[in-house]
Amino acid sequence: MKISWGIKITILYTVFAVGIISMVVIAMNNPSDLVSENYYEQEIRYQSQIDILKASAELNKKINIVQEGEFIILTIFDTSKQEKYEGEIRFYRSSDAGKDFKIPFSADINGIQKIEAAYLEKGMWKINLFLKNKGTDYFITRNIFVN
């Protein structure tokens, strides 16, 4: 039995259309979480963010974030122990915005803050530090893989 070229073209277009429709259905059912709800407002304030990053360059060299056992340990290596930083720590999980959370920054006199790793699901996290000291704002971002 011989199939005519017209039927072959019809089958080809039908398979193509079913493939495209399947891809659209899959894409529509796949959740895509935004990192931030007010993304566009943050983009407008981008220049002020650049200024803060310039101010943060020196402090960024003095910060270490590691996982040691059951804790995420954030350390500020500051030669002047009189420096008192205030602010918050935000944890972002890019694969699931529902797991994002923030905690206040409250380092001890030695510049160390311990965060229980039990709060964090295993995998990649983005940590944003928003700090203030003597009227100057600082922003530091790091990625950490939690085991």
SULUR-V86215 format. One record per residue. N is the residue number from 1. PSI is psi in whole degrees, -180 to 180 (999 if undefined). OMEGA is omega in whole degrees, 0 to 359 (999 if undefined). BURIAL is 1 if it has 9 or more other ideal C-beta (glycine too) atoms within 8 Angstrom, else 0. Layout:
n=N psi=PSI omega=OMEGA burial=BURIAL
n=N psi=PSI omega=OMEGA burial=BURIAL
This chain:
n=1 psi=129 omega=183 burial=0
n=2 psi=131 omega=179 burial=0
n=3 psi=132 omega=182 burial=0
n=4 psi=158 omega=181 burial=0
n=5 psi=-27 omega=178 burial=0
n=6 psi=-41 omega=178 burial=0
n=7 psi=-39 omega=179 burial=0
n=8 psi=-42 omega=179 burial=1
n=9 psi=-40 omega=178 burial=0
n=10 psi=-43 omega=178 burial=0
n=11 psi=-43 omega=180 burial=0
n=12 psi=-48 omega=179 burial=0
n=13 psi=-37 omega=178 burial=0
n=14 psi=-45 omega=178 burial=0
n=15 psi=-41 omega=178 burial=0
n=16 psi=-46 omega=181 burial=0
n=17 psi=-42 omega=178 burial=0
n=18 psi=-40 omega=178 burial=0
n=19 psi=-45 omega=179 burial=0
n=20 psi=-45 omega=179 burial=0
n=21 psi=-40 omega=178 burial=0
n=22 psi=-43 omega=180 burial=0
n=23 psi=-39 omega=179 burial=0
n=24 psi=-43 omega=180 burial=0
n=25 psi=-44 omega=179 burial=0
n=26 psi=-44 omega=180 burial=0
n=27 psi=-38 omega=180 burial=0
n=28 psi=-28 omega=181 burial=0
n=29 psi=-7 omega=180 burial=0
n=30 psi=119 omega=181 burial=0
n=31 psi=141 omega=176 burial=0
n=32 psi=101 omega=181 burial=0
n=33 psi=138 omega=173 burial=0
n=34 psi=147 omega=177 burial=0
n=35 psi=-33 omega=181 burial=0
n=36 psi=142 omega=179 burial=0
n=37 psi=-36 omega=183 burial=0
n=38 psi=54 omega=184 burial=0
n=39 psi=-44 omega=185 burial=1
n=40 psi=-36 omega=176 burial=0
n=41 psi=-38 omega=179 burial=0
n=42 psi=-36 omega=178 burial=1
n=43 psi=-37 omega=179 burial=0
n=44 psi=-36 omega=181 burial=0
n=45 psi=17 omega=186 burial=0
n=46 psi=-39 omega=181 burial=0
n=47 psi=-42 omega=177 burial=0
n=48 psi=-32 omega=177 burial=0
n=49 psi=-38 omega=177 burial=1
n=50 psi=-42 omega=178 burial=0
n=51 psi=-40 omega=178 burial=0
n=52 psi=-40 omega=179 burial=1
n=53 psi=-37 omega=177 burial=1
n=54 psi=-42 omega=178 burial=0
n=55 psi=-27 omega=184 burial=1
n=56 psi=-9 omega=186 burial=1
n=57 psi=-44 omega=181 burial=0
n=58 psi=-43 omega=179 burial=0
n=59 psi=-34 omega=180 burial=1
n=60 psi=-35 omega=179 burial=0
n=61 psi=-20 omega=184 burial=0
n=62 psi=7 omega=183 burial=0
n=63 psi=136 omega=178 burial=1
n=64 psi=134 omega=177 burial=0
n=65 psi=119 omega=181 burial=1
n=66 psi=159 omega=172 burial=0
n=67 psi=125 omega=176 burial=1
n=68 psi=105 omega=180 burial=0
n=69 psi=-122 omega=184 burial=0
n=70 psi=7 omega=185 burial=0
n=71 psi=148 omega=165 burial=1
n=72 psi=122 omega=184 burial=1
n=73 psi=120 omega=177 burial=1
n=74 psi=124 omega=182 burial=1
n=75 psi=132 omega=172 burial=1
n=76 psi=113 omega=177 burial=1
n=77 psi=91 omega=183 burial=0
n=78 psi=126 omega=182 burial=0
n=79 psi=-27 omega=180 burial=0
n=80 psi=103 omega=182 burial=0
n=81 psi=-10 omega=178 burial=0
n=82 psi=-15 omega=181 burial=0
n=83 psi=125 omega=180 burial=0
n=84 psi=113 omega=179 burial=0
n=85 psi=139 omega=176 burial=1
n=86 psi=156 omega=177 burial=0
n=87 psi=-152 omega=181 burial=1
n=88 psi=162 omega=178 burial=1
n=89 psi=126 omega=179 burial=1
n=90 psi=132 omega=179 burial=1
n=91 psi=124 omega=180 burial=1
n=92 psi=133 omega=175 burial=1
n=93 psi=105 omega=187 burial=1
n=94 psi=-25 omega=181 burial=0
n=95 psi=-15 omega=182 burial=0
n=96 psi=102 omega=182 burial=0
n=97 psi=-20 omega=179 burial=0
n=98 psi=-15 omega=180 burial=0
n=99 psi=-3 omega=179 burial=0
n=100 psi=143 omega=176 burial=1
n=101 psi=169 omega=178 burial=0
n=102 psi=152 omega=178 burial=0
n=103 psi=156 omega=177 burial=0
n=104 psi=147 omega=174 burial=0
n=105 psi=122 omega=181 burial=1
n=106 psi=71 omega=179 burial=0
n=107 psi=151 omega=178 burial=1
n=108 psi=-175 omega=183 burial=0
n=109 psi=-24 omega=179 burial=0
n=110 psi=4 omega=179 burial=0
n=111 psi=25 omega=183 burial=1
n=112 psi=134 omega=173 burial=1
n=113 psi=129 omega=178 burial=1
n=114 psi=133 omega=178 burial=0
n=115 psi=128 omega=181 burial=1
n=116 psi=126 omega=180 burial=0
n=117 psi=-13 omega=179 burial=1
n=118 psi=-25 omega=178 burial=0
n=119 psi=-17 omega=186 burial=0
n=120 psi=130 omega=174 burial=1
n=121 psi=148 omega=180 burial=0
n=122 psi=142 omega=179 burial=0
n=123 psi=-166 omega=184 burial=0
n=124 psi=133 omega=176 burial=1
n=125 psi=147 omega=172 burial=1
n=126 psi=127 omega=181 burial=1
n=127 psi=124 omega=177 burial=1
n=128 psi=127 omega=177 burial=1
n=129 psi=124 omega=174 burial=1
n=130 psi=107 omega=185 burial=1
n=131 psi=157 omega=178 burial=1
n=132 psi=138 omega=178 burial=1
n=133 psi=122 omega=178 burial=1
n=134 psi=44 omega=176 burial=0
n=135 psi=-1 omega=179 burial=0
n=136 psi=132 omega=178 burial=0
n=137 psi=143 omega=178 burial=0
n=138 psi=147 omega=176 burial=1
n=139 psi=124 omega=180 burial=1
n=140 psi=136 omega=179 burial=1
n=141 psi=139 omega=179 burial=0
n=142 psi=154 omega=171 burial=1
n=143 psi=144 omega=179 burial=0
n=144 psi=142 omega=176 burial=1
n=145 psi=118 omega=182 burial=0
n=146 psi=128 omega=179 burial=1
n=147 psi=999 omega=999 burial=0
